[in-house]
Amino acid sequence: MIEFLPLLQASVLLPVLWLLPGIALLILLLRIVARRLRSPLAETALDSLMAEARQQQPERAEAEIVGALRRDPALVEHAIAAVGRRHPTLPVFSGSWRFRMVLRHRLEMLERQCRGAHSPSRGVHSPSHGGLVAGLVLLGIGGPVLLGSGLFTAQSVWQGMANTDRSIEVFYAAFILFGGVATLAGGAFCLGGGWLLLRYRKAKRGEATPRS
């Protein structure tokens, strides 16, 4: 029974470790949702902001305009005001979470397009620092989860095989199942993080390769 106590303590700590992959997964899901969401008002607001910026500073490059808009701390308020000035017939609205998410995502995509247009290589997407950070986060979370849950599962199997008390066999089976699922989840996070890092490295190499 004394050997059973460390497993019981580990079974309490493992759900806490699951929170970290859960948070990372939630961030990735939000990015996916932002790509799929559509908001005509956000697209109209971005067009209005870009049009006003081009009129005010026609000599300024589009990439500089997009970068300045992304750094604007009052981006949403300025976007709503631009829509009101250029489309006075539209009803007054306040920036919802969907409007904010789509507006910022569209700006990010536009900035990537501007970088890709000035890239010295063709057919290669510009490297995304967001992908680099996401890959490092996934590896940083998945590695400890994979190692910890793998050791926990191995210990559960070893002690379960040596166990002679049939009354706690079901607990060992539950620990092995839970640890196995956690190990698979940690491995999946490591694979996803490695894939993102390889993708970033490939894009970085393509960006540095001179055009023939």
C-alpha positions as CSV (number, residue, x, y, z in Angstrom):
1,M,0.0,0.0,0.0
2,I,3.0,2.3,0.6
3,E,4.0,1.9,-3.0
4,F,0.5,2.8,-4.0
5,L,0.7,6.3,-2.4
6,P,3.1,7.9,-5.0
7,L,0.8,6.8,-7.8
8,L,-2.2,8.3,-6.0
9,Q,-0.3,11.6,-5.5
10,A,0.8,11.6,-9.2
11,S,-2.8,11.0,-10.3
12,V,-3.7,14.2,-8.5
13,L,-0.9,16.2,-10.1
14,L,-1.4,14.9,-13.7
15,P,-4.7,16.8,-14.3
16,V,-2.9,20.0,-13.4
17,L,-0.3,19.2,-16.1
18,W,-3.2,18.8,-18.5
19,L,-4.2,22.4,-18.0
20,L,-1.1,23.6,-19.8
21,P,-1.7,21.7,-23.0
22,G,-5.4,22.7,-22.7
23,I,-4.5,26.4,-22.7
24,A,-2.1,26.0,-25.6
25,L,-4.8,24.1,-27.5
26,L,-7.4,26.8,-26.8
27,I,-5.0,29.4,-28.2
28,L,-4.6,27.4,-31.4
29,L,-8.3,26.9,-31.7
30,L,-8.9,30.6,-31.3
31,R,-6.4,31.3,-34.2
32,I,-8.3,28.7,-36.3
33,V,-11.6,30.3,-35.5
34,A,-10.2,33.7,-36.4
35,R,-9.3,32.4,-39.8
36,R,-12.7,31.0,-40.5
37,L,-14.8,33.9,-39.1
38,R,-16.2,36.4,-41.5
39,S,-17.3,40.0,-40.7
40,P,-18.3,42.3,-43.5
41,L,-18.1,45.2,-41.1
42,A,-14.5,44.4,-40.2
43,E,-13.5,44.1,-43.9
44,T,-15.3,47.4,-44.6
45,A,-13.5,49.0,-41.7
46,L,-10.1,47.8,-42.9
47,D,-10.8,49.1,-46.4
48,S,-11.8,52.5,-44.9
49,L,-8.7,52.7,-42.8
50,M,-6.4,51.8,-45.7
51,A,-8.2,54.3,-48.0
52,E,-7.9,57.2,-45.6
53,A,-4.2,56.4,-44.9
54,R,-3.4,56.3,-48.6
55,Q,-5.2,59.7,-49.1
56,Q,-3.4,61.3,-46.2
57,Q,0.1,59.9,-47.0
58,P,0.1,58.8,-50.7
59,E,3.9,58.5,-50.6
60,R,4.0,56.0,-47.8
61,A,4.4,52.3,-48.7
62,E,1.5,50.0,-48.0
63,A,3.6,47.8,-45.8
64,E,4.4,50.8,-43.6
65,I,0.7,51.7,-43.4
66,V,-0.3,48.2,-42.4
67,G,2.4,48.1,-39.8
68,A,1.3,51.4,-38.3
69,L,-2.3,50.2,-38.1
70,R,-1.2,47.0,-36.3
71,R,0.7,49.0,-33.7
72,D,-2.2,51.4,-33.2
73,P,-3.5,50.9,-29.6
74,A,-6.9,52.4,-30.5
75,L,-7.3,50.4,-33.7
76,V,-10.9,49.4,-33.1
77,E,-12.0,52.9,-32.2
78,H,-10.3,54.4,-35.3
79,A,-11.8,51.6,-37.5
80,I,-15.3,52.4,-36.3
81,A,-14.8,56.1,-36.8
82,A,-13.5,55.5,-40.4
83,V,-16.5,53.4,-41.2
84,G,-18.8,56.2,-39.9
85,R,-17.0,58.8,-42.1
86,R,-16.9,56.9,-45.3
87,H,-20.2,55.0,-44.9
88,P,-22.5,57.4,-43.0
89,T,-25.6,55.4,-44.0
90,L,-24.5,52.4,-42.0
91,P,-26.0,52.1,-38.5
92,V,-23.9,53.0,-35.6
93,F,-22.2,50.0,-34.0
94,S,-19.6,49.1,-31.3
95,G,-16.8,46.7,-31.9
96,S,-17.9,43.2,-30.8
97,W,-15.4,40.4,-30.1
98,R,-16.0,39.0,-33.6
99,F,-15.3,42.4,-35.2
100,R,-12.1,42.9,-33.2
101,M,-10.9,39.3,-33.9
102,V,-11.6,39.5,-37.7
103,L,-10.1,43.0,-38.0
104,R,-6.8,42.1,-36.3
105,H,-6.6,38.8,-38.2
106,R,-7.2,40.6,-41.6
107,L,-4.5,43.1,-40.7
108,E,-2.1,40.3,-39.9
109,M,-2.8,38.5,-43.2
110,L,-2.4,41.8,-45.1
111,E,1.0,42.4,-43.4
112,R,2.1,38.9,-44.4
113,Q,1.0,39.6,-48.0
114,C,3.0,42.8,-48.0
115,R,6.1,41.0,-46.7
116,G,5.7,38.2,-49.2
117,A,5.4,40.7,-52.1
118,H,8.8,42.2,-51.1
119,S,10.4,38.8,-50.4
120,P,13.4,37.9,-52.6
121,S,12.0,34.4,-53.1
122,R,9.0,33.1,-55.0
123,G,6.5,30.4,-54.0
124,V,7.6,30.6,-50.3
125,H,5.5,32.1,-47.5
126,S,7.2,34.5,-45.2
127,P,8.1,33.0,-41.9
128,S,5.5,33.6,-39.2
129,H,6.9,34.4,-35.8
130,G,3.6,33.3,-34.3
131,G,4.3,29.8,-35.7
132,L,7.7,29.9,-34.1
133,V,6.3,30.9,-30.7
134,A,3.5,28.3,-31.0
135,G,6.0,25.6,-31.8
136,L,8.2,26.4,-28.9
137,V,5.2,26.5,-26.6
138,L,3.9,23.2,-27.8
139,L,7.4,21.6,-27.3
140,G,7.8,23.2,-23.9
141,I,4.5,21.9,-22.7
142,G,4.4,18.6,-24.6
143,G,7.9,17.5,-23.5
144,P,7.4,17.6,-19.8
145,V,3.9,16.1,-20.1
146,L,5.3,13.3,-22.4
147,L,8.2,12.6,-20.0
148,G,6.1,12.8,-16.8
149,S,3.2,10.8,-18.0
150,G,5.5,8.2,-19.6
151,L,7.3,7.6,-16.4
152,F,4.0,7.6,-14.5
153,T,2.6,4.9,-16.9
154,A,5.7,2.8,-16.7
155,Q,5.7,2.9,-12.9
156,S,2.0,2.0,-12.9
157,V,2.6,-1.0,-15.2
158,W,5.6,-2.1,-13.1
159,Q,3.8,-1.8,-9.8
160,G,0.6,-3.3,-11.2
161,M,2.5,-6.4,-12.3
162,A,4.0,-6.8,-8.9
163,N,0.7,-6.1,-7.1
164,T,-0.8,-9.0,-5.3
165,D,-3.8,-7.2,-3.8
166,R,-6.7,-7.7,-6.2
167,S,-8.8,-5.1,-4.5
168,I,-6.7,-2.3,-6.0
169,E,-6.2,-3.7,-9.5
170,V,-8.9,-1.5,-10.9
171,F,-6.9,1.6,-9.7
172,Y,-3.8,0.4,-11.4
173,A,-5.8,-0.2,-14.6
174,A,-7.2,3.4,-14.4
175,F,-3.8,4.9,-13.8
176,I,-2.3,3.0,-16.8
177,L,-5.2,4.1,-19.0
178,F,-4.9,7.7,-17.8
179,G,-1.2,7.8,-18.1
180,G,-1.3,6.3,-21.6
181,V,-3.7,8.9,-22.8
182,A,-1.6,11.7,-21.3
183,T,1.5,10.2,-22.9
184,L,-0.2,10.2,-26.3
185,A,-1.3,13.8,-25.8
186,G,2.2,14.9,-24.9
187,G,3.6,13.1,-27.9
188,A,1.0,14.8,-30.1
189,F,2.0,18.2,-28.8
190,C,5.7,17.5,-29.4
191,L,4.9,16.4,-33.0
192,G,2.9,19.5,-33.6
193,G,5.5,21.8,-32.1
194,G,8.2,20.1,-34.2
195,W,6.2,20.5,-37.4
196,L,5.7,24.2,-36.7
197,L,9.4,24.7,-36.1
198,L,10.3,22.8,-39.3
199,R,7.8,24.9,-41.2
200,Y,9.3,28.1,-39.8
201,R,12.8,26.9,-40.6
202,K,11.8,26.0,-44.2
203,A,10.2,29.5,-44.7
204,K,13.2,31.2,-43.2
205,R,15.5,29.3,-45.6
206,G,13.3,30.2,-48.6
207,E,13.3,33.8,-47.5
208,A,17.1,33.8,-47.4
209,T,17.6,32.1,-50.7
210,P,18.3,34.6,-53.5
211,R,16.0,34.5,-56.5
212,S,17.5,32.9,-59.6
